[in-house]
Amino acid sequence: MTNFKKILSPVLDDPKAPRVVEYKDKKIFGFDRFPINDKETLIFSIEQTNSKFTQGFAVGVFDGYLKTGKTRTNKRKFCKHLYWEDSSILDVKNIEVEVFTKGDHITICNIWEIEVTGYWGTRWKEWGDGITEEGFFKYDKPRKEPCYYGSGEWRAGKGNGAAMYSEDILNGKRYFCNDGDEDDDFDDIIFTVRRVSN
């Protein structure tokens, strides 16, 4: 069992993210910073998945927004859009994403769906009385939640196997990814990103 969360944890003398670590002749990381220009169009393609969890990828943009077909994220300091392998509205082999940003890169990471039965936290004991209680609170029924490097579920220890590496391809990259299971096969999702030639 491989705990990539420990392997990729920042060290004191190098707190930069993402941390890139050599592992079995591969440079692995939790997420990638992909260089981008404003108003650039990218094509993403999910090539294959191999997991008990539903797989996908997330694209994040700083100081801008993303547009996929008729769907547009809100413009903000940082926004993220999730793309799932079982999408009924997208062709997952040909996802066109337009990037509008003042920044010079986007973030790309793999995501997977987990079942959550509750949460740790604080809640009102009785509404309006100002008294709170802390602990683990069960949901009426389990919920599906996205998990990815840096997410709350990942920080809670539900994604210790998360890591990825990439290879350069013509006009882009191919990503080989591990989800939360602590193995090192890097085949839970394999997807590409390519720049559209103008």
C-alpha angles and dihedrals in degrees: 000000000000121000103202090175088070093041093051097042111125116256122224096250093047111037094161120125134254097039112208116208132185109240124169092337092311130105103231129191141166096239137356133236104219114196113240143173125220113272092014120150122220131188117215122193129188102215100181145341131204113179144100087237125075106256136211145136136250129220118201128192132193122220095358146043144261128235123202113177105307093340118098128180119226116267109251145133090279130001132172131202122200123216118195131202091229096052113148094197102047134061096234090202091059115030111165113205124184115204122209111184148141087212130086100232146027127220121239127191139155121253135194135188121245134182115245122196098189145324142255114236150084127299139171111273092204122004112252099011096092093231117129134188131207130212144076113325120196122220118233086246131002117276131213112238132180115243126196142147107302097012122129091253090050091050088051089061100260095119109041092138094057114126140120143194132198142211126206117250131176107301094350150007142288116221125209110197144192120205124208096298110104100241131108105225095112092207103106088104130359116189141158139219122202132181115238109239113237 
